[in-house]
Amino acid sequence: MLPAKDIFSYRPYWAHRLGPAPFLPMSREEMDLLGWDSCDVILVTGDAYVDHPSFGMAVIGRVLEAQGFRVGIIAQPDWTSTKAFKTLGRPNLYFGVTSGNMDSMVNRYTADRRLRHNDSYTPNDEGGKRPDRSVIVYSQRCREAFKDAPIVIGGIEASLRRIAHYDYWSDKVRRSVLMDSKADLLLYGNAERAIVEITHRAARGESPADMRDVRGTAYAASGVPDDWTELDLHDIDDESTTLPSPRRTDEKTIIRLPSYETVRDDPATYAHASRLLHIESNPGNARPLIQEHGDRDVWLTAPPIPLTTPEMDGVFALPYARAPHPHYGEARIPAWEMIRFSVNVMRGCFGGCSFCSITEHEGRIIQSRSEDSILKEIEDIRDKVKGFTGVISDVGGPTANMYRMACKDKETEAVCRKPSCVFPDICKNLNTDHAPLIELYRKARAIKGVKKILVASGLRYDLAVKSPEYIKELATHHVGGYLKIAPEHTEDGPLKKMMKPGIGSYDRFKGMFDAATKQAGKKQYLIPYFIAAHPGTSDEDMMNLAIWLKGNGFRADQVQTFLPSPMALASAMYYSERNPLKPVRRNGGEVVLTAKGLKQRRLHKAFLRYHDAENWPVLREALKRMGRTDLIGPGKKHLIPAWQPIGTGDNKGEGRRTGRKNGIQTFVTTHSGKGRRRPASRA
């Protein structure tokens, strides 16, 4: 990997002599108590302020504090006026704006575009405390409050909207959020390295708007300087997606993506642009990208260099209070309660699942903490976090079992353009050794005062089957009765579009897990997660998944319908109905079957909940249309019955219980005149 300056090697800014704050201040009164006359940086966030390394604004704030800067936080401000944005005064260097740990639209709306009435990152789970498209709104209010204050945007919402992107909620392609927010600079990905550099440069008098050479950033400019070489890959054909091999010494080559106006009007070109973006994502060989927006260009510098293990340790060793700000009193913040006893051991994911945004944001190179750092955090939880009962709720990260895994050959890693290290098969150059993770588990269990270490992060089971010892360790010591796992589907069509392994990998893992569980003398079960309506999924695929679920005795209480998040490859499939995993051609290429209409998306979801009587009418209709009436009936081989309980589905009416039929509660109407059981219309 390319060398990068250690983020903790900068000469501290003068204010370091003031020492760390118990909590980063949210009011002028707190600033006065700290002896501050002003803030160097003010972070504006859509989340409640929890001073914990799982909350982005706390990490960025504490990293900058360690550099000697005075950092204030404005959390979940009232965006209807500028009053809240003036609370801490004008920042000396810049405003840092983020929507929080989630994209504000994903946070606020369901996959059916329905309004959510709760928000886990808000006190008492209250919904509506952040605006839609928070980064844009907050930036506008900052500009109104202090016209001359620079604005730097970052976090998941800015990161995944850094170029022209399909927006599911408006059902159109939107401009880069940099243009809509009118910010001076955008940081994408995990931003510690970039934020440290730009803040020190700003302290020396340089404007963020003039910073053009910081990796992991986006800025607006006009034209390409004469000393740059521009590759225009606008045309859609085989050659355009077979990119010239980059030369390490060629630092001034830029790739021009199709313009915003072009991808807005041409879905096939959008898929092509999405493919190019993901090909140019390896920090070892990615080149800067440029995309025209009207009379301006959005420039994306090369992706940030991942943090080293000592840098990761330094970030997690900062003096977090590991608690919500006292401003919230006894209010309950669900997201904090979920992670308060958990430990994040790594970042990044080389899985590359097309529907997931982890790789687009954190990258596919795993950044692991040292064993000592992790064990020290567990001890801190034991000693400092109120309410600890001896159970660590999770030791994991974006994925539970990628700790310390990497390419065996650093030179190969630096030039690789594959979007996944494990699809369609596990790469021969990937180190899949679980020994460091097993050793970490064992040492964590041995810490005095720790009764149990659980693993709750998503498990990559196709990696786990490479290590029977790991599965044995997991089943014997680290499962609390149920283990969540995500095969996502059973059928090859959608699985290939997801870049997920076939269901056979799940079956192999289940066999090994069940055997290890039995050997340990325990009763433990897998809870598989599945996605409905993912691009590439037909009605028949969902029907086959429902048959598999019933055959294996699964009844899902909560199911996930595919939600096209900004910049994900699966979102490009959804919008364009083309497959960006392969070359995209003007009059060819692979067309992707996509469930877009609300009726079909709800049908796919209904198949996942085949056992819910409310879904039986729509499933009967679909099965008849598909010629599968053999799945309607009273037997075990049938998916759903031919009759309908009174009060459910299309057979509404007040009723009282009379008994069970084929294991299903039946009803008698109280207004039918003669009190007879009323069957549904039969197949």
HELIX and SHEET records of a PDB file:
HELIX    1   1 TRP A   14  LEU A   18  5                                   5    
HELIX    2   2 ARG A   28  LEU A   34  1                                   7    
HELIX    3   3 GLY A   56  ALA A   66  1                                  11    
HELIX    4   4 ALA A   84  LYS A   86  5                                   3    
HELIX    5   5 SER A  104  ARG A  108  1                                   5    
HELIX    6   6 PRO A  123  ASP A  125  5                                   3    
HELIX    7   7 SER A  134  ALA A  145  1                                  12    
HELIX    8   8 GLY A  155  SER A  159  1                                   5    
HELIX    9   9 VAL A  177  SER A  181  1                                   5    
HELIX   10  10 GLU A  192  ALA A  203  1                                  12    
HELIX   11  11 PRO A  208  ASP A  210  5                                   3    
HELIX   12  12 GLU A  239  THR A  241  5                                   3    
HELIX   13  13 TYR A  260  ASP A  265  1                                   6    
HELIX   14  14 PRO A  267  ILE A  279  1                                  13    
HELIX   15  15 THR A  309  PHE A  316  1                                   8    
HELIX   16  16 PRO A  326  TYR A  328  5                                   3    
HELIX   17  17 PRO A  334  ILE A  339  1                                   6    
HELIX   18  18 ILE A  358  GLU A  362  1                                   5    
HELIX   19  19 GLU A  371  LYS A  384  1                                  14    
HELIX   20  20 LYS A  410  VAL A  415  1                                   6    
HELIX   21  21 ALA A  435  ARG A  445  1                                  11    
HELIX   22  22 TYR A  461  ALA A  464  1                                   4    
HELIX   23  23 PRO A  468  HIS A  477  1                                  10    
HELIX   24  24 ASP A  492  MET A  498  1                                   7    
HELIX   25  25 ILE A  503  GLN A  519  1                                  17    
HELIX   26  26 ASP A  539  GLY A  551  1                                  13    
HELIX   27  27 LEU A  569  SER A  576  1                                   8    
HELIX   28  28 LEU A  598  LEU A  608  1                                  11    
HELIX   29  29 ALA A  613  ASN A  615  5                                   3    
HELIX   30  30 TRP A  616  ARG A  625  1                                  10    
HELIX   31  31 THR A  629  LEU A  631  5                                   3    
SHEET    1   A10 VAL A  71  ALA A  75  0                                        
SHEET    2   A10 VAL A  41  THR A  45  1                                        
SHEET    3   A10 TYR A  94  THR A  98  1                                        
SHEET    4   A10 ILE A 151  ILE A 153  1                                        
SHEET    5   A10 LEU A 185  LEU A 187  1                                        
SHEET    6   A10 THR A 217  ALA A 221 -1                                        
SHEET    7   A10 ARG A 296  LEU A 300 -1                                        
SHEET    8   A10 LEU A 289  HIS A 293 -1                                        
SHEET    9   A10 THR A 253  LEU A 257  1                                        
SHEET   10   A10 THR A 229  ASP A 232  1                                        
SHEET    1   B 2 VAL A  50  ASP A  51  0                                        
SHEET    2   B 2 ALA A 323  PRO A 324 -1                                        
SHEET    1   C 2 HIS A 165  ASP A 167  0                                        
SHEET    2   C 2 LYS A 172  ARG A 174 -1                                        
SHEET    1   D 2 SER A 342  ASN A 344  0                                        
SHEET    2   D 2 ASP A 394  GLY A 396  1                                        
SHEET    1   E 2 MET A 346  ARG A 347  0                                        
SHEET    2   E 2 GLN A 367  SER A 368 -1                                        
SHEET    1   F 2 VAL A 391  ILE A 392  0                                        
SHEET    2   F 2 LYS A 452  ILE A 453  1                                        
SHEET    1   G 3 TYR A 482  GLU A 488  0                                        
SHEET    2   G 3 TYR A 525  ALA A 532  1                                        
SHEET    3   G 3 GLN A 560  THR A 561  1                                        
SHEET    1   H 2 GLY A 655  LYS A 661  0                                        
SHEET    2   H 2 ILE A 664  THR A 669 -1                                        
END                                                                             
